[in-house]
Amino acid sequence: RVTMTGLNTAPPAPIFDTIEIDRRGQVDWLTLNRPESLNAINEQMVSDLRDYYGGLAENDYTRIVVMRGAGRAFCAGLDIKEGSERRSAAKPPLFGGGMGFQGYLAEVYIRMRRCPQPIISLVHGAACGGGFSFVLASDIRIAAESAKMNAAFIRIGLSACDMGSSYFLPRLVGTSVASELMLTGRFINAERCLSTNLVSEVVSDDKLE
């Protein structure tokens, strides 16, 4: 339990395994921190993000969340390699094992939308699949020139509408562009992201923060 002694007293930043919270004043800088795998989403990251975003509703100190990725990319989507390793070890599958894990991950996006703090995503490099949906679920999106995003679900045999993409995308870019992206899995680069109103601004990578 954290006891608040006053609005100007920052509670300690929570500590997680796969995400890093850097509390700068009343702004939480949330970094997806699995750079060796391009911040791919594994079971632990889902647990960490669920806990963090779920706790924001009762956090009366944090005013804004800035979400970004460590290393060369924002988030490469589901960690398919980890899923393959689990199958090889005869562990229960995370992916392709029915709706169980999809529902578990989907709760992250629901908690992102329900938290009272605005979320700003700073996107560089790849934002794919579930990582793309992190971007879509944010309130404000700013892209680096290196950013490229796609709804990768259809490329791994999913429905193309996963993780809220069929809800978020049409509201951001219209049904025509949304259908193109969901049905083809094509990448959309930073310039086109700006022209379709998917992001608010495009800046050089060194100016992103």
N, C-alpha and C positions, 0 to 999 in steps of 0.2 A: 504494500500500500504506500502511495506517495501522499504525504501531507502537504497541502498548499499553504504556505506561510504568507503569501501575498502575490498579486498579479505579476509583479516585477521579478519574482523569484522563479527561475526556470527549473522545472522538475528534471531529473536526470534523463538523458536520452535512452530509450530502450535499446537493448543489445540483442542482436539476432545473428544467426549463422550465415545467411545468404544475402542479407540486405544490411546496409549501413545507414544509420540515422545521425546526421550532423546537425545539431540544433544551433542555429545562428540567430540569436534573438528569438523572436516568435515565429521564425520560419524554419521548418524541418526540411533539410535536404536529404531526400531518400535516394540512395544509390543502390541499384541492383548490382550485387557484388560477386559475380561468378565470371570474371573476365576470361578465364581459361576456356570457357565454353560459350563465349559471346553472351553471357548472362542468360543462357537457356533456362527455361522454367523446369525445375524438378520439384519433387514432393516437399522438400524442406522449404523451398522458396514460397510455395503456395501457403504453407503453414505460417511462415513468417509474415507474408503480406496480409493474410487473413487476420492475424493477431494485431498487426500494426493498424490497418485501416479500421478494424473493428473497435479499437481503443480510442479512435479520434472523437467519437461521439461524446465521450466523457472527459475529453481533454480540453479544458477551458484556457489553456495557455497558448497552444499552437494556433496560429492564425492562417498560415499558408503552408502547403506542401509542394516542394519542387522535386520531381521524379526524374531520374536520369540513370544511365548505365555506365559502369566502369569499363575501361579498356576501349576496344575498337568498335563496339556496337552498343545500341540501346538494349535490345533483347532479341535473340534469334528464335524465339518461340519454344515449343515443347522440347525437352531434352530427350530426343528419340534414343540416343545412345544409352542413357540410363535405363530407359524402358527395355531395351534389348538385353542389357546386363541383368536386369531383374528376371526376365524370362529364362535366360541361360542358367541362372541360379535357382530356378523353379520357385521364384517368389511370386506373389499375386501381381498381375500386370497392372501398371498404372495407365497405359494407353491401349486402346483397342479392347478393353475389357468391359465394355458396356458403359452406361452413363455414370457410374459411380465416381470416377476421377473427374470427369467433365463437370459434374455438378459441384464437386469440391472446389475446382478451380474457378468455376463461374461465380462462386460466392465472393471472390476477390473483387470482381467488377461491380457486383451489387453493393459491396461495402464502400467501394470508391465513390459510387454515386450517392450513397446515403450519408456519407460523412459531411459535416457542416463546413469544413474548410475547402476552399478552392484548391484544385490540383493543377500545377503547371508541369507539363512534360517537356523536357529538353531532349530532342532526338538527334542522335548522330549515328552514322553507320546504319546497320540493318535493324528494322523493327518488323518482325515477321510473326504471323499467326497470333498466338496469345500475346506476344509482345506488342504487336500492332494494336490489339484490343486494349492494352494498357494505355496506349496513346489516345485511342478513340474515347476511352472512358474518362479522360482528363477534361478539365474545363478549358484550359488554354494550351495550345500546342505551338512550340517554336522549334524549327528545324535548322540543323546545320546543313551546309552545302553538301556534305557527304551522305545525308540521310536518304534511305530508300526503304520503302515499306510495302508489305503485301499481305493479303488475306490468304495465307499459305494453306489453309485447312484442306481445300479441295485437292491439293497436291499430295496429301498423305491419306486420301480416301475418306475424308470427313465430309460434312454436308455443305461447306462453304459459308454457312451461316453461324458458325460456332462462336462462343464467348462474346455474345452481344454484338457481333459485327453486323448482323442483318438489322439490328435496331439502330445502332449508332451511325453507320455509314450513310444510309439514305438521308438522314437528318443533317449530315454535314456536307455531303457532296451531291445530293440528288440521286434519284433511283437509277438513272442511266449509267453514271460513272460507278455507282455502288455495285450494280449488277455486273458490269465489266470486271471490276476488281474481284468480286466474290466468285464469279464463274470461271475466270481464267487463272487466278492466282498470280497475275502479272505484278511486277514491281512498279511502284509509282515513285518517281524521284522528287527531290525537294522542290524544283521549279514547278512541276505540275501539281504538287501538293499545295503550293501557294495559289496557283491559278484556279484550282478547284475549291478553294477556301477550306481545305483540310487543315492547314496550319495558318497561324496569324502572321508569321514572319519567317524569313530565311536569312540566316547570317553565316559568316565564315565560321569554320569550326573553332577557331581560337577566340571567337567572340561569343560563343554560345552561352557560357555562364554569365 
